[in-house]
Amino acid sequence: MRIHADADRCVGAGQCVLTEPDVFDQNDEDGTVVLLADQAEGEVLVRVEEAVQLCPAQALSVGE
């Protein structure tokens, strides 16, 4: 599945990085989300979907 991140909506809470650090990182300057991978499957996808739910800014999504 494809991962989408909207850095403009991101508030830099870092929940995504804590949930799946192999997919998400934070910009050193402002703390906004940076995607390290734009596709996920299996156990990684499960953690990415958890990160989507935890994001307080609703800046993350997963889809086709």
PDB file of N, CA, C and O in Angstrom:
ATOM      1  N   MET A   1       0.840  -1.185   0.000  1.00  0.00           N
ATOM      2  CA  MET A   1       0.000   0.000   0.000  1.00  0.00           C
ATOM      3  C   MET A   1       0.881   1.242   0.000  1.00  0.00           C
ATOM      4  O   MET A   1       1.984   1.249   0.545  1.00  0.00           O
ATOM      5  N   ARG A   2       0.371   2.268  -0.614  1.00  0.00           N
ATOM      6  CA  ARG A   2       1.099   3.530  -0.713  1.00  0.00           C
ATOM      7  C   ARG A   2       0.846   4.386   0.538  1.00  0.00           C
ATOM      8  O   ARG A   2      -0.276   4.466   1.039  1.00  0.00           O
ATOM      9  N   ILE A   3       1.908   5.012   1.021  1.00  0.00           N
ATOM     10  CA  ILE A   3       1.845   5.864   2.207  1.00  0.00           C
ATOM     11  C   ILE A   3       1.884   7.321   1.758  1.00  0.00           C
ATOM     12  O   ILE A   3       2.691   7.698   0.908  1.00  0.00           O
ATOM     13  N   HIS A   4       1.016   8.124   2.329  1.00  0.00           N
ATOM     14  CA  HIS A   4       0.965   9.549   2.026  1.00  0.00           C
ATOM     15  C   HIS A   4       1.195  10.330   3.317  1.00  0.00           C
ATOM     16  O   HIS A   4       0.665   9.973   4.369  1.00  0.00           O
ATOM     17  N   ALA A   5       1.986  11.395   3.233  1.00  0.00           N
ATOM     18  CA  ALA A   5       2.224  12.267   4.378  1.00  0.00           C
ATOM     19  C   ALA A   5       2.120  13.713   3.919  1.00  0.00           C
ATOM     20  O   ALA A   5       2.727  14.097   2.919  1.00  0.00           O
ATOM     21  N   ASP A   6       1.358  14.507   4.643  1.00  0.00           N
ATOM     22  CA  ASP A   6       1.175  15.921   4.330  1.00  0.00           C
ATOM     23  C   ASP A   6       1.968  16.743   5.340  1.00  0.00           C
ATOM     24  O   ASP A   6       1.502  16.998   6.450  1.00  0.00           O
ATOM     25  N   ALA A   7       3.169  17.155   4.945  1.00  0.00           N
ATOM     26  CA  ALA A   7       4.044  17.910   5.846  1.00  0.00           C
ATOM     27  C   ALA A   7       3.426  19.250   6.233  1.00  0.00           C
ATOM     28  O   ALA A   7       3.740  19.783   7.298  1.00  0.00           O
ATOM     29  N   ASP A   8       2.559  19.803   5.394  1.00  0.00           N
ATOM     30  CA  ASP A   8       1.915  21.076   5.718  1.00  0.00           C
ATOM     31  C   ASP A   8       0.934  20.941   6.884  1.00  0.00           C
ATOM     32  O   ASP A   8       0.731  21.895   7.635  1.00  0.00           O
ATOM     33  N   ARG A   9       0.337  19.782   7.037  1.00  0.00           N
ATOM     34  CA  ARG A   9      -0.604  19.537   8.144  1.00  0.00           C
ATOM     35  C   ARG A   9       0.103  19.075   9.412  1.00  0.00           C
ATOM     36  O   ARG A   9      -0.424  19.227  10.514  1.00  0.00           O
ATOM     37  N   CYS A  10       1.288  18.516   9.253  1.00  0.00           N
ATOM     38  CA  CYS A  10       2.031  17.918  10.361  1.00  0.00           C
ATOM     39  C   CYS A  10       2.355  18.959  11.436  1.00  0.00           C
ATOM     40  O   CYS A  10       2.749  20.083  11.128  1.00  0.00           O
ATOM     41  N   VAL A  11       2.180  18.564  12.711  1.00  0.00           N
ATOM     42  CA  VAL A  11       2.511  19.442  13.838  1.00  0.00           C
ATOM     43  C   VAL A  11       3.780  18.994  14.553  1.00  0.00           C
ATOM     44  O   VAL A  11       4.167  19.592  15.556  1.00  0.00           O
ATOM     45  N   GLY A  12       4.428  17.951  14.048  1.00  0.00           N
ATOM     46  CA  GLY A  12       5.701  17.510  14.616  1.00  0.00           C
ATOM     47  C   GLY A  12       5.599  16.747  15.920  1.00  0.00           C
ATOM     48  O   GLY A  12       6.543  16.754  16.710  1.00  0.00           O
ATOM     49  N   ALA A  13       4.478  16.090  16.164  1.00  0.00           N
ATOM     50  CA  ALA A  13       4.302  15.334  17.409  1.00  0.00           C
ATOM     51  C   ALA A  13       5.239  14.134  17.499  1.00  0.00           C
ATOM     52  O   ALA A  13       5.630  13.740  18.597  1.00  0.00           O
ATOM     53  N   GLY A  14       5.600  13.555  16.371  1.00  0.00           N
ATOM     54  CA  GLY A  14       6.558  12.455  16.345  1.00  0.00           C
ATOM     55  C   GLY A  14       5.997  11.077  16.630  1.00  0.00           C
ATOM     56  O   GLY A  14       6.763  10.121  16.751  1.00  0.00           O
ATOM     57  N   GLN A  15       4.688  10.945  16.739  1.00  0.00           N
ATOM     58  CA  GLN A  15       4.090   9.637  17.005  1.00  0.00           C
ATOM     59  C   GLN A  15       4.386   8.650  15.884  1.00  0.00           C
ATOM     60  O   GLN A  15       4.562   7.457  16.131  1.00  0.00           O
ATOM     61  N   CYS A  16       4.441   9.143  14.662  1.00  0.00           N
ATOM     62  CA  CYS A  16       4.727   8.262  13.525  1.00  0.00           C
ATOM     63  C   CYS A  16       6.131   7.676  13.629  1.00  0.00           C
ATOM     64  O   CYS A  16       6.333   6.489  13.370  1.00  0.00           O
ATOM     65  N   VAL A  17       7.091   8.500  14.004  1.00  0.00           N
ATOM     66  CA  VAL A  17       8.483   8.045  14.130  1.00  0.00           C
ATOM     67  C   VAL A  17       8.607   7.014  15.245  1.00  0.00           C
ATOM     68  O   VAL A  17       9.322   6.022  15.102  1.00  0.00           O
ATOM     69  N   LEU A  18       7.919   7.244  16.341  1.00  0.00           N
ATOM     70  CA  LEU A  18       7.947   6.292  17.448  1.00  0.00           C
ATOM     71  C   LEU A  18       7.294   4.967  17.065  1.00  0.00           C
ATOM     72  O   LEU A  18       7.713   3.909  17.536  1.00  0.00           O
ATOM     73  N   THR A  19       6.275   5.018  16.218  1.00  0.00           N
ATOM     74  CA  THR A  19       5.537   3.822  15.826  1.00  0.00           C
ATOM     75  C   THR A  19       6.252   3.018  14.744  1.00  0.00           C
ATOM     76  O   THR A  19       6.277   1.789  14.807  1.00  0.00           O
ATOM     77  N   GLU A  20       6.835   3.696  13.751  1.00  0.00           N
ATOM     78  CA  GLU A  20       7.514   2.999  12.646  1.00  0.00           C
ATOM     79  C   GLU A  20       8.691   3.839  12.130  1.00  0.00           C
ATOM     80  O   GLU A  20       8.570   4.526  11.116  1.00  0.00           O
ATOM     81  N   PRO A  21       9.823   3.781  12.831  1.00  0.00           N
ATOM     82  CA  PRO A  21      10.986   4.600  12.460  1.00  0.00           C
ATOM     83  C   PRO A  21      11.652   4.207  11.146  1.00  0.00           C
ATOM     84  O   PRO A  21      12.473   4.965  10.630  1.00  0.00           O
ATOM     85  N   ASP A  22      11.323   3.049  10.593  1.00  0.00           N
ATOM     86  CA  ASP A  22      11.884   2.673   9.296  1.00  0.00           C
ATOM     87  C   ASP A  22      11.152   3.343   8.137  1.00  0.00           C
ATOM     88  O   ASP A  22      11.636   3.335   7.006  1.00  0.00           O
ATOM     89  N   VAL A  23       9.994   3.918   8.416  1.00  0.00           N
ATOM     90  CA  VAL A  23       9.189   4.564   7.375  1.00  0.00           C
ATOM     91  C   VAL A  23       9.125   6.080   7.570  1.00  0.00           C
ATOM     92  O   VAL A  23       9.118   6.835   6.598  1.00  0.00           O
ATOM     93  N   PHE A  24       9.079   6.520   8.825  1.00  0.00           N
ATOM     94  CA  PHE A  24       8.904   7.940   9.118  1.00  0.00           C
ATOM     95  C   PHE A  24      10.121   8.515   9.829  1.00  0.00           C
ATOM     96  O   PHE A  24      10.773   7.843  10.629  1.00  0.00           O
ATOM     97  N   ASP A  25      10.409   9.771   9.518  1.00  0.00           N
ATOM     98  CA  ASP A  25      11.438  10.535  10.219  1.00  0.00           C
ATOM     99  C   ASP A  25      10.892  11.951  10.375  1.00  0.00           C
ATOM    100  O   ASP A  25       9.802  12.265   9.896  1.00  0.00           O
ATOM    101  N   GLN A  26      11.663  12.795  11.048  1.00  0.00           N
ATOM    102  CA  GLN A  26      11.256  14.178  11.217  1.00  0.00           C
ATOM    103  C   GLN A  26      12.317  15.107  10.653  1.00  0.00           C
ATOM    104  O   GLN A  26      13.515  14.855  10.779  1.00  0.00           O
ATOM    105  N   ASN A  27      11.864  16.177  10.034  1.00  0.00           N
ATOM    106  CA  ASN A  27      12.730  17.213   9.498  1.00  0.00           C
ATOM    107  C   ASN A  27      13.507  17.843  10.651  1.00  0.00           C
ATOM    108  O   ASN A  27      12.920  18.210  11.669  1.00  0.00           O
ATOM    109  N   ASP A  28      14.815  17.968  10.495  1.00  0.00           N
ATOM    110  CA  ASP A  28      15.655  18.528  11.554  1.00  0.00           C
ATOM    111  C   ASP A  28      15.323  19.984  11.861  1.00  0.00           C
ATOM    112  O   ASP A  28      15.525  20.434  12.989  1.00  0.00           O
ATOM    113  N   GLU A  29      14.825  20.716  10.893  1.00  0.00           N
ATOM    114  CA  GLU A  29      14.554  22.138  11.086  1.00  0.00           C
ATOM    115  C   GLU A  29      13.244  22.416  11.810  1.00  0.00           C
ATOM    116  O   GLU A  29      13.206  23.224  12.738  1.00  0.00           O
ATOM    117  N   ASP A  30      12.171  21.754  11.392  1.00  0.00           N
ATOM    118  CA  ASP A  30      10.868  22.083  11.976  1.00  0.00           C
ATOM    119  C   ASP A  30      10.122  20.889  12.571  1.00  0.00           C
ATOM    120  O   ASP A  30       9.021  21.057  13.094  1.00  0.00           O
ATOM    121  N   GLY A  31      10.692  19.708  12.502  1.00  0.00           N
ATOM    122  CA  GLY A  31      10.083  18.531  13.116  1.00  0.00           C
ATOM    123  C   GLY A  31       8.965  17.887  12.328  1.00  0.00           C
ATOM    124  O   GLY A  31       8.362  16.921  12.795  1.00  0.00           O
ATOM    125  N   THR A  32       8.671  18.400  11.135  1.00  0.00           N
ATOM    126  CA  THR A  32       7.581  17.819  10.354  1.00  0.00           C
ATOM    127  C   THR A  32       7.986  16.475   9.758  1.00  0.00           C
ATOM    128  O   THR A  32       9.170  16.159   9.640  1.00  0.00           O
ATOM    129  N   VAL A  33       6.998  15.712   9.395  1.00  0.00           N
ATOM    130  CA  VAL A  33       7.188  14.344   8.911  1.00  0.00           C
ATOM    131  C   VAL A  33       7.981  14.299   7.607  1.00  0.00           C
ATOM    132  O   VAL A  33       7.818  15.137   6.720  1.00  0.00           O
ATOM    133  N   VAL A  34       8.843  13.292   7.528  1.00  0.00           N
ATOM    134  CA  VAL A  34       9.595  12.975   6.320  1.00  0.00           C
ATOM    135  C   VAL A  34       9.394  11.487   6.059  1.00  0.00           C
ATOM    136  O   VAL A  34       9.614  10.668   6.952  1.00  0.00           O
ATOM    137  N   LEU A  35       8.980  11.130   4.854  1.00  0.00           N
ATOM    138  CA  LEU A  35       8.808   9.719   4.499  1.00  0.00           C
ATOM    139  C   LEU A  35      10.143   9.120   4.079  1.00  0.00           C
ATOM    140  O   LEU A  35      10.836   9.667   3.221  1.00  0.00           O
ATOM    141  N   LEU A  36      10.497   8.001   4.686  1.00  0.00           N
ATOM    142  CA  LEU A  36      11.691   7.260   4.293  1.00  0.00           C
ATOM    143  C   LEU A  36      11.348   6.178   3.278  1.00  0.00           C
ATOM    144  O   LEU A  36      12.224   5.674   2.576  1.00  0.00           O
ATOM    145  N   ALA A  37      10.070   5.826   3.204  1.00  0.00           N
ATOM    146  CA  ALA A  37       9.560   4.843   2.245  1.00  0.00           C
ATOM    147  C   ALA A  37       8.130   5.240   1.908  1.00  0.00           C
ATOM    148  O   ALA A  37       7.409   5.750   2.766  1.00  0.00           O
ATOM    149  N   ASP A  38       7.716   5.011   0.672  1.00  0.00           N
ATOM    150  CA  ASP A  38       6.347   5.378   0.302  1.00  0.00           C
ATOM    151  C   ASP A  38       5.445   4.171   0.063  1.00  0.00           C
ATOM    152  O   ASP A  38       4.301   4.317  -0.369  1.00  0.00           O
ATOM    153  N   GLN A  39       5.969   2.979   0.347  1.00  0.00           N
ATOM    154  CA  GLN A  39       5.194   1.741   0.218  1.00  0.00           C
ATOM    155  C   GLN A  39       5.390   0.900   1.477  1.00  0.00           C
ATOM    156  O   GLN A  39       6.456   0.928   2.092  1.00  0.00           O
ATOM    157  N   ALA A  40       4.355   0.155   1.853  1.00  0.00           N
ATOM    158  CA  ALA A  40       4.474  -0.741   3.003  1.00  0.00           C
ATOM    159  C   ALA A  40       3.575  -1.950   2.804  1.00  0.00           C
ATOM    160  O   ALA A  40       2.549  -1.882   2.128  1.00  0.00           O
ATOM    161  N   GLU A  41       3.987  -3.060   3.411  1.00  0.00           N
ATOM    162  CA  GLU A  41       3.176  -4.283   3.389  1.00  0.00           C
ATOM    163  C   GLU A  41       3.473  -5.079   4.653  1.00  0.00           C
ATOM    164  O   GLU A  41       4.435  -4.792   5.366  1.00  0.00           O
ATOM    165  N   GLY A  42       2.656  -6.063   4.921  1.00  0.00           N
ATOM    166  CA  GLY A  42       2.870  -6.958   6.054  1.00  0.00           C
ATOM    167  C   GLY A  42       2.871  -6.242   7.393  1.00  0.00           C
ATOM    168  O   GLY A  42       2.051  -5.357   7.637  1.00  0.00           O
ATOM    169  N   GLU A  43       3.802  -6.634   8.261  1.00  0.00           N
ATOM    170  CA  GLU A  43       3.886  -6.076   9.611  1.00  0.00           C
ATOM    171  C   GLU A  43       4.188  -4.582   9.591  1.00  0.00           C
ATOM    172  O   GLU A  43       3.712  -3.836  10.447  1.00  0.00           O
ATOM    173  N   VAL A  44       4.970  -4.152   8.624  1.00  0.00           N
ATOM    174  CA  VAL A  44       5.267  -2.718   8.512  1.00  0.00           C
ATOM    175  C   VAL A  44       3.980  -1.948   8.224  1.00  0.00           C
ATOM    176  O   VAL A  44       3.748  -0.890   8.808  1.00  0.00           O
ATOM    177  N   LEU A  45       3.153  -2.467   7.340  1.00  0.00           N
ATOM    178  CA  LEU A  45       1.880  -1.819   7.027  1.00  0.00           C
ATOM    179  C   LEU A  45       0.998  -1.726   8.266  1.00  0.00           C
ATOM    180  O   LEU A  45       0.325  -0.715   8.468  1.00  0.00           O
ATOM    181  N   VAL A  46       0.992  -2.748   9.084  1.00  0.00           N
ATOM    182  CA  VAL A  46       0.204  -2.721  10.321  1.00  0.00           C
ATOM    183  C   VAL A  46       0.651  -1.556  11.200  1.00  0.00           C
ATOM    184  O   VAL A  46      -0.184  -0.836  11.747  1.00  0.00           O
ATOM    185  N   ARG A  47       1.968  -1.367  11.339  1.00  0.00           N
ATOM    186  CA  ARG A  47       2.485  -0.272  12.167  1.00  0.00           C
ATOM    187  C   ARG A  47       2.235   1.089  11.513  1.00  0.00           C
ATOM    188  O   ARG A  47       1.971   2.072  12.206  1.00  0.00           O
ATOM    189  N   VAL A  48       2.316   1.148  10.195  1.00  0.00           N
ATOM    190  CA  VAL A  48       2.012   2.400   9.493  1.00  0.00           C
ATOM    191  C   VAL A  48       0.548   2.774   9.711  1.00  0.00           C
ATOM    192  O   VAL A  48       0.240   3.940   9.961  1.00  0.00           O
ATOM    193  N   GLU A  49      -0.346   1.809   9.621  1.00  0.00           N
ATOM    194  CA  GLU A  49      -1.767   2.078   9.857  1.00  0.00           C
ATOM    195  C   GLU A  49      -2.005   2.545  11.291  1.00  0.00           C
ATOM    196  O   GLU A  49      -2.874   3.380  11.537  1.00  0.00           O
ATOM    197  N   GLU A  50      -1.235   2.008  12.236  1.00  0.00           N
ATOM    198  CA  GLU A  50      -1.322   2.478  13.621  1.00  0.00           C
ATOM    199  C   GLU A  50      -0.859   3.929  13.712  1.00  0.00           C
ATOM    200  O   GLU A  50      -1.475   4.737  14.407  1.00  0.00           O
ATOM    201  N   ALA A  51       0.221   4.260  13.013  1.00  0.00           N
ATOM    202  CA  ALA A  51       0.725   5.637  13.003  1.00  0.00           C
ATOM    203  C   ALA A  51      -0.313   6.594  12.420  1.00  0.00           C
ATOM    204  O   ALA A  51      -0.467   7.715  12.905  1.00  0.00           O
ATOM    205  N   VAL A  52      -1.023   6.155  11.384  1.00  0.00           N
ATOM    206  CA  VAL A  52      -2.083   6.972  10.789  1.00  0.00           C
ATOM    207  C   VAL A  52      -3.132   7.298  11.847  1.00  0.00           C
ATOM    208  O   VAL A  52      -3.583   8.440  11.947  1.00  0.00           O
ATOM    209  N   GLN A  53      -3.518   6.306  12.629  1.00  0.00           N
ATOM    210  CA  GLN A  53      -4.528   6.507  13.664  1.00  0.00           C
ATOM    211  C   GLN A  53      -4.032   7.405  14.799  1.00  0.00           C
ATOM    212  O   GLN A  53      -4.813   8.157  15.381  1.00  0.00           O
ATOM    213  N   LEU A  54      -2.740   7.331  15.113  1.00  0.00           N
ATOM    214  CA  LEU A  54      -2.173   8.098  16.220  1.00  0.00           C
ATOM    215  C   LEU A  54      -1.855   9.545  15.866  1.00  0.00           C
ATOM    216  O   LEU A  54      -1.696  10.372  16.763  1.00  0.00           O
ATOM    217  N   CYS A  55      -1.761   9.864  14.600  1.00  0.00           N
ATOM    218  CA  CYS A  55      -1.345  11.205  14.178  1.00  0.00           C
ATOM    219  C   CYS A  55      -2.371  12.257  14.620  1.00  0.00           C
ATOM    220  O   CYS A  55      -3.513  12.233  14.162  1.00  0.00           O
ATOM    221  N   PRO A  56      -1.969  13.183  15.512  1.00  0.00           N
ATOM    222  CA  PRO A  56      -2.927  14.177  16.008  1.00  0.00           C
ATOM    223  C   PRO A  56      -3.355  15.194  14.949  1.00  0.00           C
ATOM    224  O   PRO A  56      -4.410  15.814  15.080  1.00  0.00           O
ATOM    225  N   ALA A  57      -2.554  15.368  13.912  1.00  0.00           N
ATOM    226  CA  ALA A  57      -2.873  16.333  12.860  1.00  0.00           C
ATOM    227  C   ALA A  57      -3.562  15.686  11.665  1.00  0.00           C
ATOM    228  O   ALA A  57      -3.937  16.373  10.715  1.00  0.00           O
ATOM    229  N   GLN A  58      -3.727  14.375  11.710  1.00  0.00           N
ATOM    230  CA  GLN A  58      -4.301  13.621  10.591  1.00  0.00           C
ATOM    231  C   GLN A  58      -3.552  13.932   9.294  1.00  0.00           C
ATOM    232  O   GLN A  58      -4.154  14.161   8.245  1.00  0.00           O
ATOM    233  N   ALA A  59      -2.214  13.935   9.399  1.00  0.00           N
ATOM    234  CA  ALA A  59      -1.354  14.258   8.265  1.00  0.00           C
ATOM    235  C   ALA A  59      -0.920  13.026   7.481  1.00  0.00           C
ATOM    236  O   ALA A  59      -0.239  13.146   6.462  1.00  0.00           O
ATOM    237  N   LEU A  60      -1.309  11.846   7.947  1.00  0.00           N
ATOM    238  CA  LEU A  60      -0.885  10.597   7.312  1.00  0.00           C
ATOM    239  C   LEU A  60      -2.085   9.837   6.767  1.00  0.00           C
ATOM    240  O   LEU A  60      -3.185   9.906   7.315  1.00  0.00           O
ATOM    241  N   SER A  61      -1.851   9.110   5.677  1.00  0.00           N
ATOM    242  CA  SER A  61      -2.887   8.226   5.146  1.00  0.00           C
ATOM    243  C   SER A  61      -2.229   7.087   4.380  1.00  0.00           C
ATOM    244  O   SER A  61      -1.064   7.163   3.990  1.00  0.00           O
ATOM    245  N   VAL A  62      -3.004   6.035   4.179  1.00  0.00           N
ATOM    246  CA  VAL A  62      -2.552   4.869   3.422  1.00  0.00           C
ATOM    247  C   VAL A  62      -3.622   4.577   2.382  1.00  0.00           C
ATOM    248  O   VAL A  62      -4.815   4.606   2.684  1.00  0.00           O
ATOM    249  N   GLY A  63      -3.197   4.295   1.162  1.00  0.00           N
ATOM    250  CA  GLY A  63      -4.158   3.990   0.108  1.00  0.00           C
ATOM    251  C   GLY A  63      -3.479   3.429  -1.116  1.00  0.00           C
ATOM    252  O   GLY A  63      -2.281   3.146  -1.112  1.00  0.00           O
ATOM    253  N   GLU A  64      -4.254   3.275  -2.151  1.00  0.00           N
ATOM    254  CA  GLU A  64      -3.752   2.735  -3.421  1.00  0.00           C
ATOM    255  C   GLU A  64      -2.871   3.731  -4.128  1.00  0.00           C
ATOM    256  O   GLU A  64      -2.362   3.444  -5.211  1.00  0.00           O
TER     257      GLU A  64
END
